[in-house]
Amino acid sequence: MKNMLDLDGPLVRALSDLNTLVILNILTALFCIPVITAGASVAAMHYVIMEMFENRGDGAAREFWKRFKENLGNATPVWLILLAAAIFIYVDCRIIMGGQMGLPRAMLVPLYIGAFIEASIAVYAFPLTARFVYSTGATFKNSAILAVANFPRTVLMVLYHVIMPYLLFNVSRLLPLFFLVGISLPAYFSALLYMPVIRKMIGEPEPDEDMPEDGPDGEEFL
């Protein structure tokens, strides 16, 4: 019991992480409101979550704001492309399901596949944008490669981002949790899966080792 209550004990650490996730959820939601800044907001959230796994950082709110500003330039084009694709898929699905144009419902299948492909890219795109300095094209290329190379992880990450918010929002007893951790909790569970991939990319076998100054292929970290 005493060990659990130590400052470095599992209970205190779990409560600290939960507090950080609540703060991140609120900040991410607020900075997503302008819509155009949502990409930078999500990237900043992922950066702070990665710092949680590496036991570093300078306060969740302070670090979030710092990374938000730094990621505006890189994350915004990535986000706008993903948003445009999502709107296109959504509108097409509504048209087919509504039957306005007499299109067969079988045409929904390629749209669902497209939605899964987009989601598979998105779950890697924002962590990569948060951690590395890539061009927009390189971000999508690297995200697609990682999504295919780590397909089982990719499927689980997509499911986290779909099922967890859905349950938290639609189960009345869990609704308060949606507003507290509906965004940050799926990202946290996704990080459990993508952090080993990122550590492998940067040649960091142990979580507590110092990060190199340069990323893969000479790309600098933020």
C-alpha positions as CSV (number, residue, x, y, z in Angstrom):
1,M,0.0,0.0,0.0
2,K,2.8,2.4,0.9
3,N,4.5,1.8,-2.5
4,M,1.3,2.5,-4.3
5,L,1.0,5.9,-2.6
6,D,4.6,6.9,-3.3
7,L,5.1,9.8,-5.7
8,D,6.5,7.3,-8.2
9,G,4.0,4.6,-7.4
10,P,1.5,3.2,-9.9
11,L,-1.6,4.8,-8.3
12,V,-0.2,8.4,-8.2
13,R,1.2,8.0,-11.7
14,A,-2.2,6.8,-13.0
15,L,-4.0,9.7,-11.4
16,S,-1.4,12.1,-12.8
17,D,-1.8,10.7,-16.3
18,L,-5.6,10.9,-16.0
19,N,-5.3,14.5,-14.9
20,T,-3.1,15.2,-17.9
21,L,-5.6,13.5,-20.3
22,V,-8.4,15.6,-19.0
23,I,-6.4,18.8,-19.4
24,L,-5.4,17.7,-22.9
25,N,-9.0,16.8,-23.8
26,I,-10.2,20.3,-22.8
27,L,-7.4,22.1,-24.6
28,T,-7.7,20.0,-27.8
29,A,-11.5,20.5,-28.0
30,L,-11.1,24.3,-27.5
31,F,-8.4,24.7,-30.1
32,C,-10.4,22.6,-32.5
33,I,-13.3,25.0,-32.4
34,P,-11.9,27.3,-35.2
35,V,-11.9,24.1,-37.3
36,I,-8.9,25.2,-39.4
37,T,-6.6,24.9,-36.3
38,A,-7.9,21.4,-35.4
39,G,-4.9,19.7,-37.1
40,A,-2.4,21.6,-35.0
41,S,-4.5,21.0,-31.9
42,V,-4.5,17.2,-32.4
43,A,-0.8,17.1,-33.2
44,A,0.0,19.1,-30.0
45,M,-2.1,16.6,-28.0
46,H,-0.2,13.7,-29.5
47,Y,3.1,15.3,-28.7
48,V,2.2,15.8,-25.0
49,I,1.0,12.2,-24.8
50,M,4.3,11.0,-26.3
51,E,6.0,13.0,-23.6
52,M,3.9,11.2,-21.0
53,F,5.3,7.9,-22.2
54,E,8.8,9.2,-22.1
55,N,8.5,10.8,-18.6
56,R,9.4,14.2,-19.8
57,G,7.7,17.5,-20.5
58,D,7.2,20.9,-18.9
59,G,3.5,20.9,-17.9
60,A,0.7,19.7,-20.1
61,A,-0.9,23.1,-20.8
62,R,2.5,24.9,-21.4
63,E,3.8,22.1,-23.7
64,F,0.5,21.9,-25.6
65,W,0.5,25.6,-26.3
66,K,4.2,25.5,-27.4
67,R,3.6,22.5,-29.8
68,F,0.4,24.0,-31.1
69,K,2.1,27.1,-32.3
70,E,5.0,25.1,-33.8
71,N,2.6,22.7,-35.6
72,L,0.3,25.2,-37.2
73,G,2.4,25.4,-40.4
74,N,2.9,21.6,-40.9
75,A,-0.3,20.2,-39.4
76,T,-2.9,22.5,-41.0
77,P,-2.4,21.4,-44.7
78,V,-2.5,17.8,-43.6
79,W,-5.7,18.4,-41.6
80,L,-7.4,20.3,-44.4
81,I,-6.7,17.5,-47.0
82,L,-8.0,14.9,-44.6
83,L,-11.1,17.1,-43.8
84,A,-11.8,17.6,-47.5
85,A,-11.6,13.9,-48.1
86,A,-13.9,13.1,-45.2
87,I,-16.5,15.6,-46.4
88,F,-16.4,14.1,-49.9
89,I,-16.9,10.6,-48.5
90,Y,-19.6,11.7,-46.1
91,V,-21.6,13.7,-48.8
92,D,-21.3,10.8,-51.2
93,C,-22.6,8.3,-48.6
94,R,-25.5,10.6,-47.8
95,I,-26.5,10.9,-51.4
96,I,-26.3,7.1,-52.0
97,M,-28.2,6.3,-48.8
98,G,-30.8,8.9,-49.5
99,G,-31.5,7.5,-52.9
100,Q,-31.8,10.9,-54.5
101,M,-29.8,9.9,-57.6
102,G,-31.0,6.3,-57.8
103,L,-27.5,4.9,-57.2
104,P,-27.1,1.3,-55.9
105,R,-26.2,0.9,-52.3
106,A,-23.3,-1.3,-53.4
107,M,-21.5,1.9,-54.2
108,L,-21.2,2.5,-50.5
109,V,-18.5,-0.3,-50.3
110,P,-15.7,1.6,-52.0
111,L,-16.6,4.7,-49.9
112,Y,-16.4,2.7,-46.7
113,I,-13.0,1.3,-47.9
114,G,-11.9,4.9,-48.6
115,A,-13.0,6.0,-45.2
116,F,-11.0,3.2,-43.6
117,I,-7.9,4.1,-45.7
118,E,-8.2,7.7,-44.7
119,A,-8.6,6.8,-41.0
120,S,-5.6,4.5,-41.2
121,I,-3.5,7.3,-42.6
122,A,-4.8,9.9,-40.1
123,V,-3.9,7.9,-37.0
124,Y,-0.3,8.1,-38.0
125,A,-0.3,11.5,-39.7
126,F,-0.8,13.6,-36.6
127,P,1.8,11.8,-34.4
128,L,4.3,12.0,-37.2
129,T,3.6,15.7,-37.7
130,A,4.0,16.2,-34.0
131,R,7.3,14.4,-33.8
132,F,9.0,15.1,-37.1
133,V,9.5,17.9,-39.6
134,Y,8.1,16.5,-42.8
135,S,6.5,18.1,-45.9
136,T,2.8,17.4,-46.4
137,G,3.5,14.9,-49.1
138,A,6.1,13.1,-47.0
139,T,3.7,13.0,-44.1
140,F,1.0,11.2,-46.1
141,K,3.6,8.9,-47.7
142,N,5.2,7.9,-44.4
143,S,1.8,7.5,-42.8
144,A,0.6,5.2,-45.6
145,I,3.7,3.1,-45.3
146,L,3.4,2.7,-41.5
147,A,-0.3,1.9,-41.8
148,V,0.4,-1.0,-44.2
149,A,3.6,-2.2,-42.5
150,N,1.8,-2.2,-39.1
151,F,-1.6,-3.3,-40.3
152,P,-2.9,-5.1,-37.1
153,R,-1.8,-2.0,-35.0
154,T,-3.5,0.2,-37.5
155,V,-6.8,-1.6,-37.3
156,L,-6.8,-1.4,-33.5
157,M,-5.9,2.3,-33.6
158,V,-8.8,3.1,-36.0
159,L,-11.1,1.1,-33.8
160,Y,-10.0,3.0,-30.7
161,H,-10.9,6.3,-32.4
162,V,-14.3,5.0,-33.6
163,I,-15.6,2.8,-30.9
164,M,-14.4,4.6,-27.7
165,P,-15.9,8.0,-28.6
166,Y,-19.1,6.3,-29.8
167,L,-19.6,4.4,-26.6
168,L,-18.7,7.4,-24.4
169,F,-21.1,9.6,-26.3
170,N,-24.0,7.2,-26.7
171,V,-24.1,5.5,-23.3
172,S,-25.8,8.0,-21.0
173,R,-23.8,6.9,-17.9
174,L,-20.6,7.4,-19.8
175,L,-21.5,10.8,-21.3
176,P,-19.6,12.9,-18.7
177,L,-16.4,10.9,-19.6
178,F,-16.9,11.9,-23.3
179,F,-16.4,15.6,-22.4
180,L,-13.5,14.7,-20.1
181,V,-11.5,12.2,-22.1
182,G,-13.4,11.6,-25.3
183,I,-10.6,12.9,-27.5
184,S,-7.5,12.3,-25.4
185,L,-8.3,8.7,-24.2
186,P,-8.4,7.1,-27.7
187,A,-5.2,9.0,-28.6
188,Y,-3.6,7.6,-25.4
189,F,-4.5,4.1,-26.3
190,S,-3.3,4.6,-29.8
191,A,0.0,5.8,-28.5
192,L,0.4,2.5,-26.7
193,L,0.6,1.0,-30.2
194,Y,2.4,3.7,-32.3
195,M,5.1,4.5,-29.7
196,P,7.1,1.3,-30.3
197,V,6.9,2.1,-34.1
198,I,8.2,5.7,-33.5
199,R,11.0,4.4,-31.2
200,K,12.1,2.0,-33.9
201,M,12.1,4.8,-36.4
202,I,14.4,7.0,-34.3
203,G,16.5,4.1,-33.1
204,E,15.4,4.4,-29.5
205,P,15.1,0.9,-28.0
206,E,14.5,2.1,-24.4
207,P,11.8,4.6,-23.5
208,D,14.1,6.6,-21.1
209,E,17.0,7.0,-23.5
210,D,17.8,10.5,-24.8
211,M,16.3,11.3,-28.2
212,P,18.7,12.0,-31.1
213,E,18.7,15.5,-32.4
214,D,17.8,14.5,-36.0
215,G,14.9,12.4,-37.2
216,P,14.9,9.8,-40.0
217,D,16.7,10.7,-43.2
218,G,18.1,13.9,-41.6
219,E,14.6,15.4,-40.8
220,E,14.8,17.4,-37.6
221,F,12.5,16.9,-34.7
222,L,10.3,19.7,-33.6
